[in-house]
Amino acid sequence: MAGIYVHIPFCKKACHYCDFHFSTNTGYINAMIEAIVWELKLQKNYLQDEDINTIYFGGGTPSLLNKRQINLILSEIYTNYHVTDSPEITLEANPDDLTYDKVAAVKSCGINRLSIGVQSFDDKQLSFMNRAHTAREAIESIRIAKSSGLNNITIDLMYGLPNSTLDSWTSDLAQAMALMVPHISAYCLTIEPRTVFGHRHKNKKLNPPEENMVADQFELLVRTLNENGYLHYEISSFCLPDMYSQHNSNYWKFKKYLGVGPSAHSFDGNSRQANFANNHLYLSKINEGAIPCQVEKLTLKDKANEYLLTSLRTHWGCDLYFLKNQFKVNLSKTHAKTIDKYIDAGLIIEKNGVIYLTTRGKLVADNIIRNFFIL
């Protein structure tokens, strides 16, 4: 099984924290859709006839697309790829885009999962982040989706904001629990250099919260969602029973995927390719019939490190036998002291040849994973 990711590089406005590739100039959106459709044709052999079980519209803001544009892309996918009978088809959406008519339109295209960029249910926080929607619109968008029969919903929430507190985070989580969404992705703010927050931080006009506050918010997140029946199946991902993100889970399970559109990434099992993060260059190359990307061939060491990076973030853990069998890496031998150190510190556990991060370990996951890399 494999997945297809479609990057829609347009937004109404720029959020202060976001460093994803996008443009606020939507005047050439139709030309971009035509180019993405053409890239799907050009790339049709990339996944080597693997069955497609997930399609994901990300961005940017894919909810800016109309019914015709979504159908053009999906029609091209179904024409050129082997799509399973019941694929998961996700559309990322801003709350202010989700009217009853909009939800009905995307449902009629075959979209069966919505990823709603809520970020917060606090208007002050939303304004601080320069989000386009209000807290009222966030709540209403979820209710509209549910009442329209589109119940497979995930929402994004953000913690670790400079002016957030345990009380404000508690309030956000309480509202999410009241809405009973089946999946929540909760991300800690990372201040990226090429963003408004990054510039403010560089000029000493914005400071992130203390590490202890961020850790307290993460532990509150895990505890609250566990108490309400959510499975913490990846560091940032929580779901009610059987409501995993199939598309993201494919990434974490080392499955193949094709990414189309500017800045999209692909993986075919042996190499990675990254499309150019430049809309006009992308359009120019596609019009010439060329794939606008850079390709990186992966060594066994690269693949082993990629597996470590993804698997340790999940509740499925890092299978030491799989690592040894597939990539010729015996982590129990090469990193025995590191494994013992982290077990003694209560940061990981090893059970039946699989390594898992503990809740405490998830707080410092990047450091742990880095120390397991094969150099």
PEPE-V338738 format. One record per residue. N is the residue number from 1. RES is the residue in one letter. PSI is psi in radians with two decimals (999 if undefined). OMEGA is omega in whole degrees, 0 to 359 (* if undefined). Layout:
n = {N | N}
res = {RES | RES}
psi = {PSI | PSI}
omega = {OMEGA | OMEGA}
This chain:
n = {1 | 2 | 3 | 4 | 5 | 6 | 7 | 8 | 9 | 10 | 11 | 12 | 13 | 14 | 15 | 16 | 17 | 18 | 19 | 20 | 21 | 22 | 23 | 24 | 25 | 26 | 27 | 28 | 29 | 30 | 31 | 32 | 33 | 34 | 35 | 36 | 37 | 38 | 39 | 40 | 41 | 42 | 43 | 44 | 45 | 46 | 47 | 48 | 49 | 50 | 51 | 52 | 53 | 54 | 55 | 56 | 57 | 58 | 59 | 60 | 61 | 62 | 63 | 64 | 65 | 66 | 67 | 68 | 69 | 70 | 71 | 72 | 73 | 74 | 75 | 76 | 77 | 78 | 79 | 80 | 81 | 82 | 83 | 84 | 85 | 86 | 87 | 88 | 89 | 90 | 91 | 92 | 93 | 94 | 95 | 96 | 97 | 98 | 99 | 100 | 101 | 102 | 103 | 104 | 105 | 106 | 107 | 108 | 109 | 110 | 111 | 112 | 113 | 114 | 115 | 116 | 117 | 118 | 119 | 120 | 121 | 122 | 123 | 124 | 125 | 126 | 127 | 128 | 129 | 130 | 131 | 132 | 133 | 134 | 135 | 136 | 137 | 138 | 139 | 140 | 141 | 142 | 143 | 144 | 145 | 146 | 147 | 148 | 149 | 150 | 151 | 152 | 153 | 154 | 155 | 156 | 157 | 158 | 159 | 160 | 161 | 162 | 163 | 164 | 165 | 166 | 167 | 168 | 169 | 170 | 171 | 172 | 173 | 174 | 175 | 176 | 177 | 178 | 179 | 180 | 181 | 182 | 183 | 184 | 185 | 186 | 187 | 188 | 189 | 190 | 191 | 192 | 193 | 194 | 195 | 196 | 197 | 198 | 199 | 200 | 201 | 202 | 203 | 204 | 205 | 206 | 207 | 208 | 209 | 210 | 211 | 212 | 213 | 214 | 215 | 216 | 217 | 218 | 219 | 220 | 221 | 222 | 223 | 224 | 225 | 226 | 227 | 228 | 229 | 230 | 231 | 232 | 233 | 234 | 235 | 236 | 237 | 238 | 239 | 240 | 241 | 242 | 243 | 244 | 245 | 246 | 247 | 248 | 249 | 250 | 251 | 252 | 253 | 254 | 255 | 256 | 257 | 258 | 259 | 260 | 261 | 262 | 263 | 264 | 265 | 266 | 267 | 268 | 269 | 270 | 271 | 272 | 273 | 274 | 275 | 276 | 277 | 278 | 279 | 280 | 281 | 282 | 283 | 284 | 285 | 286 | 287 | 288 | 289 | 290 | 291 | 292 | 293 | 294 | 295 | 296 | 297 | 298 | 299 | 300 | 301 | 302 | 303 | 304 | 305 | 306 | 307 | 308 | 309 | 310 | 311 | 312 | 313 | 314 | 315 | 316 | 317 | 318 | 319 | 320 | 321 | 322 | 323 | 324 | 325 | 326 | 327 | 328 | 329 | 330 | 331 | 332 | 333 | 334 | 335 | 336 | 337 | 338 | 339 | 340 | 341 | 342 | 343 | 344 | 345 | 346 | 347 | 348 | 349 | 350 | 351 | 352 | 353 | 354 | 355 | 356 | 357 | 358 | 359 | 360 | 361 | 362 | 363 | 364 | 365 | 366 | 367 | 368 | 369 | 370 | 371 | 372 | 373 | 374 | 375}
res = {M | A | G | I | Y | V | H | I | P | F | C | K | K | A | C | H | Y | C | D | F | H | F | S | T | N | T | G | Y | I | N | A | M | I | E | A | I | V | W | E | L | K | L | Q | K | N | Y | L | Q | D | E | D | I | N | T | I | Y | F | G | G | G | T | P | S | L | L | N | K | R | Q | I | N | L | I | L | S | E | I | Y | T | N | Y | H | V | T | D | S | P | E | I | T | L | E | A | N | P | D | D | L | T | Y | D | K | V | A | A | V | K | S | C | G | I | N | R | L | S | I | G | V | Q | S | F | D | D | K | Q | L | S | F | M | N | R | A | H | T | A | R | E | A | I | E | S | I | R | I | A | K | S | S | G | L | N | N | I | T | I | D | L | M | Y | G | L | P | N | S | T | L | D | S | W | T | S | D | L | A | Q | A | M | A | L | M | V | P | H | I | S | A | Y | C | L | T | I | E | P | R | T | V | F | G | H | R | H | K | N | K | K | L | N | P | P | E | E | N | M | V | A | D | Q | F | E | L | L | V | R | T | L | N | E | N | G | Y | L | H | Y | E | I | S | S | F | C | L | P | D | M | Y | S | Q | H | N | S | N | Y | W | K | F | K | K | Y | L | G | V | G | P | S | A | H | S | F | D | G | N | S | R | Q | A | N | F | A | N | N | H | L | Y | L | S | K | I | N | E | G | A | I | P | C | Q | V | E | K | L | T | L | K | D | K | A | N | E | Y | L | L | T | S | L | R | T | H | W | G | C | D | L | Y | F | L | K | N | Q | F | K | V | N | L | S | K | T | H | A | K | T | I | D | K | Y | I | D | A | G | L | I | I | E | K | N | G | V | I | Y | L | T | T | R | G | K | L | V | A | D | N | I | I | R | N | F | F | I | L}
psi = {2.55 | 2.99 | 2.79 | 2.24 | 2.31 | 2.02 | 2.10 | 1.83 | 0.88 | 2.52 | 2.72 | -0.70 | 2.87 | 2.10 | 2.54 | -0.31 | -0.18 | 2.25 | 0.32 | 2.81 | 2.15 | 2.94 | 2.56 | 0.01 | 1.72 | 0.20 | -0.36 | 0.54 | -0.63 | -0.68 | -0.66 | -0.73 | -0.73 | -0.67 | -0.71 | -0.73 | -0.74 | -0.67 | -0.66 | -0.64 | -0.81 | -0.54 | 0.15 | -0.35 | -0.01 | -0.72 | 0.11 | 0.81 | 0.33 | 2.54 | 2.41 | 2.06 | -0.09 | 2.46 | 2.30 | 2.09 | 1.92 | -3.11 | -2.65 | -2.91 | 1.55 | -0.38 | -0.06 | -0.34 | 2.56 | 3.08 | -0.75 | -0.75 | -0.72 | -0.77 | -0.64 | -0.79 | -0.83 | -0.67 | -0.71 | -0.66 | -0.82 | -0.50 | -0.65 | -0.14 | 2.75 | 1.69 | 2.33 | 2.95 | -0.57 | 1.19 | 2.67 | 2.12 | 1.90 | 2.46 | 2.12 | 2.43 | 2.53 | 2.48 | -0.65 | -0.20 | -0.29 | 1.37 | 2.99 | -0.73 | -0.70 | -0.80 | -0.72 | -0.69 | -0.80 | -0.60 | -0.70 | -0.37 | -0.29 | -0.03 | 2.19 | 0.15 | 2.36 | 2.37 | 1.86 | 2.15 | 1.32 | -0.93 | -0.81 | 2.71 | 0.35 | 2.09 | -0.60 | -0.72 | -0.72 | -0.72 | -0.72 | -0.65 | -0.13 | 0.65 | 2.69 | -0.22 | 2.97 | 2.95 | -0.69 | -0.75 | -0.60 | -0.83 | -0.78 | -0.63 | -0.67 | -0.74 | -0.69 | -0.81 | -0.81 | -0.78 | -0.33 | 0.02 | 0.13 | 1.50 | -0.24 | 1.60 | 2.40 | 2.55 | 2.58 | 2.35 | 2.68 | 2.33 | 3.08 | 0.37 | 2.62 | -0.59 | 0.33 | 2.75 | 3.02 | -0.64 | -0.76 | -0.65 | -0.67 | -0.72 | -0.75 | -0.78 | -0.66 | -0.71 | -0.70 | -0.72 | -0.65 | -0.55 | -0.22 | 0.84 | 2.49 | -0.21 | 2.40 | 2.28 | 2.07 | 2.11 | 2.42 | 2.33 | 2.25 | 2.16 | 1.86 | 2.50 | -0.76 | 0.82 | 2.94 | -0.79 | -0.66 | -0.75 | -0.71 | -0.71 | -0.74 | -0.62 | 0.24 | 0.55 | -0.03 | 2.28 | 2.35 | 2.79 | 2.86 | 2.58 | -0.65 | -0.63 | -0.76 | -0.75 | -0.72 | -0.69 | -0.68 | -0.79 | -0.63 | -0.72 | -0.91 | -0.80 | -0.80 | -0.80 | -0.65 | -0.75 | -0.39 | 0.29 | 0.20 | 2.45 | 2.25 | 1.57 | -0.13 | 2.70 | -0.71 | 0.09 | 2.34 | 2.42 | 2.69 | 2.88 | 2.26 | 0.35 | 0.61 | 2.70 | 1.87 | -0.66 | -0.91 | -0.61 | -0.59 | -0.69 | -0.88 | -0.37 | 0.24 | 0.54 | 2.82 | 2.64 | 2.66 | 2.29 | 2.27 | 2.66 | 2.84 | 2.34 | -0.05 | 2.56 | 2.66 | 2.74 | 2.16 | 0.23 | -0.45 | -0.33 | 2.84 | 2.58 | 2.52 | 2.10 | 2.61 | 2.38 | 1.04 | 1.97 | -0.81 | -0.64 | -0.71 | -0.86 | -0.74 | -0.81 | -0.74 | -0.72 | -0.43 | -0.06 | 0.35 | 2.60 | 2.05 | 1.26 | 2.87 | 2.45 | 2.38 | 2.00 | 2.40 | 2.30 | 2.99 | -0.66 | -0.74 | -0.78 | -0.69 | -0.78 | -0.64 | -0.74 | -0.74 | -0.79 | -0.74 | -0.79 | -0.65 | -0.27 | -0.20 | 2.89 | -0.14 | -0.39 | -3.13 | 1.98 | 1.92 | -0.55 | -0.77 | -0.75 | -0.74 | -0.73 | -0.69 | -0.61 | 0.12 | 0.60 | 2.07 | 1.51 | -0.56 | -0.45 | -0.84 | -0.47 | 0.59 | -0.79 | -0.66 | -0.74 | -0.84 | -0.73 | -0.79 | -0.55 | -0.80 | -0.56 | -0.07 | 0.41 | -0.44 | 2.84 | 2.65 | 2.23 | 2.14 | 0.71 | 0.27 | 2.35 | 2.31 | 2.55 | 2.44 | 3.03 | -0.72 | -0.65 | -0.58 | -0.43 | -0.48 | 0.61 | -0.75 | -0.72 | -0.72 | -0.87 | -0.72 | -0.65 | -0.16 | -0.17 | 2.56 | 2.03 | 999}
omega = {181 | 181 | 174 | 177 | 180 | 181 | 178 | 193 | 180 | 175 | 176 | 181 | 183 | 175 | 188 | 184 | 195 | 173 | 173 | 182 | 178 | 174 | 175 | 176 | 184 | 184 | 181 | 182 | 180 | 177 | 179 | 179 | 178 | 180 | 178 | 176 | 180 | 178 | 177 | 176 | 182 | 186 | 192 | 179 | 187 | 184 | 172 | 176 | 173 | 174 | 179 | 179 | 176 | 174 | 187 | 174 | 180 | 182 | 18 | 182 | 181 | 180 | 171 | 181 | 174 | 184 | 181 | 182 | 177 | 181 | 178 | 182 | 182 | 179 | 179 | 178 | 181 | 179 | 190 | 185 | 179 | 182 | 180 | 184 | 183 | 182 | 169 | 181 | 187 | 174 | 171 | 185 | 169 | 183 | 183 | 178 | 192 | 170 | 176 | 180 | 181 | 180 | 177 | 181 | 182 | 176 | 182 | 177 | 183 | 175 | 181 | 177 | 178 | 171 | 188 | 183 | 181 | 182 | 178 | 173 | 182 | 183 | 179 | 178 | 180 | 177 | 179 | 180 | 183 | 176 | 185 | 186 | 176 | 177 | 178 | 179 | 178 | 179 | 182 | 181 | 179 | 179 | 178 | 180 | 182 | 182 | 178 | 178 | 177 | 190 | 180 | 189 | 166 | 175 | 173 | 172 | 182 | 175 | 183 | 177 | 185 | 183 | 181 | 178 | 174 | 180 | 181 | 179 | 176 | 180 | 178 | 181 | 179 | 179 | 178 | 179 | 180 | 181 | 175 | 174 | 186 | 182 | 179 | 171 | 184 | 186 | 173 | 179 | 170 | 180 | 183 | 186 | 187 | 177 | 176 | 177 | 179 | 179 | 179 | 179 | 180 | 181 | 176 | 177 | 179 | 178 | 177 | 178 | 177 | 180 | 180 | 178 | 179 | 179 | 179 | 179 | 178 | 180 | 176 | 177 | 183 | 182 | 182 | 183 | 176 | 181 | 181 | 171 | 179 | 175 | 178 | 191 | 174 | 191 | 182 | 191 | 182 | 180 | 168 | 186 | 175 | 180 | 176 | 163 | 180 | 182 | 180 | 178 | 176 | 175 | 186 | 179 | 173 | 177 | 179 | 174 | 177 | 174 | 177 | 184 | 181 | 177 | 181 | 180 | 180 | 179 | 182 | 181 | 182 | 181 | 173 | 172 | 182 | 177 | 181 | 179 | 180 | 187 | 185 | 175 | 177 | 181 | 181 | 182 | 179 | 179 | 177 | 181 | 181 | 174 | 185 | 188 | 169 | 183 | 177 | 175 | 185 | 172 | 175 | 178 | 177 | 181 | 178 | 180 | 177 | 178 | 177 | 183 | 184 | 187 | 182 | 178 | 189 | 178 | 173 | 175 | 180 | 182 | 184 | 177 | 178 | 180 | 180 | 184 | 185 | 190 | 177 | 179 | 178 | 186 | 179 | 180 | 185 | 184 | 183 | 182 | 179 | 178 | 180 | 181 | 182 | 175 | 180 | 181 | 180 | 182 | 174 | 169 | 175 | 182 | 178 | 176 | 178 | 178 | 179 | 171 | 170 | 177 | 177 | 180 | 180 | 178 | 181 | 186 | 184 | 179 | 180 | 182 | 179 | 181 | 174 | 183 | 177 | 186 | *}
